[in-house]
């Protein structure tokens, strides 16, 4: 088996969907596997000039690739069927491409009601946290037990391991800073967002070929904790970068890129290919900054900032990284990968 993995290096919203979509276009994968999260994550994808926002269905469907909602995910059957209908209406052959792991857990109405009362974390109110809690308390409902999902349900082991030459693109949701273990607890998501999370879906460690780590040249966060400094530049950053949640439409808090946290994320996730998106946002704003060692560092140009990032990564991280790419066009244009 060969597996490539796409993960977010920050708080999510790094434009991972753009990278996953392009990898599907460039490489002949047998499967695209969504390995964590639920309807709380929205992936924005531009396909043939049309904008799509998916919450459950992996990006492989846009290229005719079998796409699996994995065992590490949680799924709301009603919302899933609505998303299937919308994509089918747009001409995407989801009926013959989408699969669901039999042991994927289900979001119920009770989970939605409970999550809707959250005021502490600032969740998306999609029932994700309560569903994961019931999964780990061994009181959850699995996809194989839900009649309306039966035609899509597969045994994940039998599917992925039937052919020893299977190629899989593992598509992650959210980002490293929201990981239940590694994030700023309790302001985190309810699943694991790291490279290791993909392995929990039946991918053997030795199968990993490339880990695509995706970041923006600035950082964003959606939730209740204070994240954005009170400076006008971040209001402009949000407007120029169109930083509003794909799932809820809430404005994202903005801040400068944190180099130290980036290094930590690169190290723990074993990133081999590093992609920075939205360089054109800083170009339009005309300010180029990031925090290094707890201090704010200014650059004269986007190129100077990119050069600094490229050469200042620790040797232990840098030697593993095969490519570093910087991408503009906040509207999702293709990137040469």
N, C-alpha and C positions, 0 to 999 in steps of 0.2 A: 504494500500500500504506500501511496505517496500522499501527504497532506500538506497543504499550505494553509496558514491561519492569518486572519485579519483581525486585529484588535485595536481598540482605542487606547491612547496613552494618557488622556486627560480625564475630563468629566463627561465624556460622551460628546455627541454633536461635532465630531472631528471631520465629518464627511467620509466616513468609512464606506457608506453605500456607493460613493463614486469609485472608490478603489476596488471594491468587490465587483461592481459592474464591469469595470475595465478588465480585471483579471479573468472574469468569465468570457469576455469578448476575445481575449488574447490566447487563452489556453483551453484545451479540450478536457475539462473535468467530467468525470462520471456523475458526481454529485456535488451539490452545494449544501452544506449542513449548517443551519443556524443552531448554535450550541448553548445559548443562555438567554435569559430574559423572557419577557412576554409582551403584552400590548403597551407596556410602559416605554417602549423604545420605538421611535419612528425613523426609518431609513429613507432618505430622500434620494431618488434616482431619476436621472434624465435619460430617457430611452427614445432614440429617434426624434429628439427635440421635444418630447412630451414629458412633463413632470409627473412622477409617481411618488407617493408616500406609502410605504409598506410598514406594517407593525409585526406581522407574524411570518409572512411568506418570504423565503430567501430570494436573493437576487438572481439565482440561476434560471428562474422561469422566463426572464427576459431574453435568454439566449437558448431556450429549448433544452435546458439541463435539468435533470431530475433534482428536486429541491426538498430537503428534509427538515422538518421542525423537530429538533433533537430531544433527547431525554432530559437535557439540562434546562429545557424551556418550560413555561407554563402557558396554557392556551385557553382563551375564552371561546367556546364553540360558536356562539352567536356572532361575535365580532370577526372570528375567522371566516365564517361563511359569507359575511358581508364583504370582506376583503376579497375573497375568491370571486364573488359575483362582480365586483367592480373591475377587477383585472380581466375577467373573462369578457366583460362588456367592451373593454379596451382592446380586445383581440389577442390577449395572452392565453395560451393553452394550459391554464392552471390545472384543469381537471385531470389531465394525463401526466402532469409533471410533479404535483405536490404530494408529499408523503409526510406522515406524522409517526414519530416513534411511539410504539405501544405503551411505553412507560413514561411518556410525557404527561405531566400533571395538568389538571383542569382547574380553571378559575370559575367559581360558582357565583350565583347571585349573592350568597351570604358574604363571600369574599369582597365583592364590589361594595356592598352596604357597609362593611366594616372599614374598608380602605377609604370610603367616602367621608368618614368622620375624622380622618387624620388632620391634625393641625401642627404636629411636632416637626415632621421631616419635610413636608411639602411634596408629597408623592404625586404621581399622575392620576391617582384615584382609579386605577385600572384593576385593582384587586390582586396585584402581583405579590406583595409582601405576605398577606394572609394565606395565599395559595402555597407559597414556599414554606411557610410555617407549618401548615397542615401536612405538607409532604414530609418534612423532617420529624414531625410528631407521629408519623405513620398513621395518619387519619385522612389522607388525601384520596382524591378520585383520579384515576388514570384514563388516558385517551381510549384505551382498549375497552373500557367499560361504558363509553358514551355512544349510543346508537348512531347519532348523526355524523359521527366521525369515522365509523367503521370502514367505509370504502377507501379511506386514506391511510389507515393504520398498517404499519409494518414492524417486523422484528428488526431492530437496528443492527444487532449482531449479524443476523443472516443476510441483511441487505449489504452491509459494508464489507463483510468478510467472505462473501460468496466467491469473489474473484481476487486472487492475491495481487493483481496488478491494478486494483481500483485506485482512482485518483479523486481526492476530495478537497474542496475549498471550504474551510471552516469559517463561518461568518459570525463575528461576535457583536454583542450589543452593549451599549453604555461604554464606560471607559475605566481605566485602571484606578483612578481616584475615587470611583464609586464602588470598588470591590468591597464585599462584605467584610473581608479580613484586612485589606490593605488600605482602604479609603479612610476618610475623616469620619470615623464612627461617632455618632449614629447617623450622620448625614450621608448615607450610602444606599445602594440598591440592595436587593435581597438575594442576589446570585453572585457567583464568581465571574469576574470579567477578564481574567488573565488567560494566558496561553494554556495553562494547566487545565482550565475549564473545558477546553475542547477535548482533551483526552478523556474526560469523564463521560463523553458520549460514545465511547468505544473505539477511539483512535489510539493505536499503540504508540508509545513515545518515539520509537525508532522510525516511525513513518514521517515525522515532521521534516519537511524540506526547507521551507521558508516561513518566516514569521514577519508579516507586514504590519509594522506599527504605524498608526496614523495619528497625527496631531495637527493643530492649527498653530500659526505663528503668534497667536495670542490664546488666551484661555477663556472658557465660558462655563457657567454653572447655572442649573435651574434647581431651586429649592429654597428653604427658609433661612439657611445660615447666611451671615454677612460675608460677601465675597468681593463685591465691587467697591473700589475706593470712590469717594465722592468728588469726582473730577469730570468736567464736561467732555473730555476726550472719550470716555467710555460710553456716553450717550451717543456720540457720533459713531463710535465703533459698532455699537449695536445696530444703528440705522444702516450704515454702509454694508455691514456684514449680514444684514437680514437675520439677526440673531433672535429668533422667536421659535419656541419649541415646536417640532414637527408633530408631536402628539397632542399637546394642550394649547399651543399658540401663545404660551406665556413668554414674556420677555426674558431672555437669558442675561444673567449678570456677567459682566465682562471684566477681564483683568489682563495684565501682561503675562507673557509666557514665563513659567517658573523653571529655570534651567536645572536646578537641583532635583526637583520632583521628576522632571523628564528623565534625568539620568537614572534615578531609582526605577522608574517604570521600564526603561530600556533594559536594565540589568535583570530584573525579575522575570520579564517576559521573554528574554532571549531573542530580542528583535534582530533580524538579519537585513531587513529592508525598511528604511525609515522615510515616511512621506509627510511633508508639511504642506498644509492647504491654506488658501486664502491670503497669500502674500500680497495680492492686489488690494486687500482691505487696508493694510498698513500703508501701502503706496498712496492710496487716496487720502488717508488721514494725514500722512506726512510726518508721522512719528514712529520711531523704531526703538523699542525698549524691551528689556526682559530683566527679571531678577536673577542675580547670580550671587550665591553665598549670602542671601538675605538682603542684598543691596541692589538698587535699581541701576541698570547699566544702559546708557544711551548710545545709539549708533547714528552715523550720518546718512546711511542709506539702507535699503532692504538688502542689497548685495553684501554690505559690510556685516549686517546681522547674520545673514545666511553663512557667510564665510566663518564667522566666529563659532556658530553652532557646529559647523562641519569639522573644525579642527580642535575644538575645546572639549570634546567628549573624552572621558577617561579611557585609557588604553584598553582596559578590560572590557569595555563596552564597544569601543571603536573597532577593535580587531575582528569582532563578530559581524559587524555591519558591512554588507556587500555594496549597498547603494544608499545614497541620501538624495531624495528628490524634493524640489520646492515647486509648488503649483499655485498659480493664480486662478482667476476666473471663479468668482464666488457662485456663479450660476451653473456649475457642474460640467463644464466642458471636459472632454477626454484629456487624460494625462498619459504620456508615453512611459509605460512601465513594462 
